Amino acid sequence: MATRAIIEPKRGPSPSMEPESWQAHAGKGTAMEARTALMGDWGRVVRDPIDLLRATFFVGAAVFLAMGEIKGVGNLLLGGVALLVARAVNLPRLYDLGFTVAMIFTGWGEALGLYDAWKPYDNVVHFIVPMLCSQVAYIALARIEVLPDMREDFVPRHYAGIFTVTFALGVAIGGVWEILEWSSDELFGSNLSMGNDDTVGDLIADTLGSITGGLLLVAWTKYGWGSVRRIPGESRAEDVAA
């Protein structure tokens, strides 16, 4: 019986099965699209644009050290270390960015003398920092199971609990900040606390920021956006150890 050669087509992924370019890992020669550039992992050392913002603290500290501005060095290093801790916690990207913005306002604001250059800057910082840091504090406490994680099912009264705890954390952050300012003035002769009116104004701004932070975290929880950092193209489970 005559045989007929059967030539099978070359196997390989069809165009529809090929991974999107934003799914490719950085460093493999594939051009990153905008989504990867903003939300994907570039590499292990530098993950995304937020890491570039973190790096500015250490670069800035080196520059201020070369200029002999020790005050600027201390503020930037303190903020940079706090940002490295936040990176290790693996916060949701929006909260990672939010905490970074809060540290920029405090660390760079002090280093560049913005508190003295623009008087309302102090109130702006006292609103923004508790608003952002109170939510990060809640997520961190949830990670160590002190508070309920946001992935759990909640009834309406539990949302009230999330708001109350987040608000209380924000007010506490503002109160501790004022204690540190007073302690610095007493121990080191700084001039951070400008009097009773300044302190009360700061606490009012802290309170308003904490209210806003509590409402934002309730909204984040209600819509189920999760408590871990996510990467486009990956299905990362809501695992507190992720």
Buried (B, 14 or more C-beta within 10 A) or exposed (E): EEEEEEEEEEEEEEEEEEEEEBBBEBEEEBEBBEBBBBBBBBEEEBBBBBBEBBBBBBEBBEBBBEEEBEEBBBBBBBBBEBBEEBBEBBBBBEBBBBBBBBBBBBBBBBBBEBBEEEEEBBBBBBBBBBBBBBBBBBBBBBBEEEBBBBBEEBEEEBBEBBBEBBBBBBBBBBBEBBEEBBEBBEEEEEEBBBEEEBBEBBBBBBBBBBBBBBBBBBEBBEEEEBBBBBBBBEEEEBEBEE
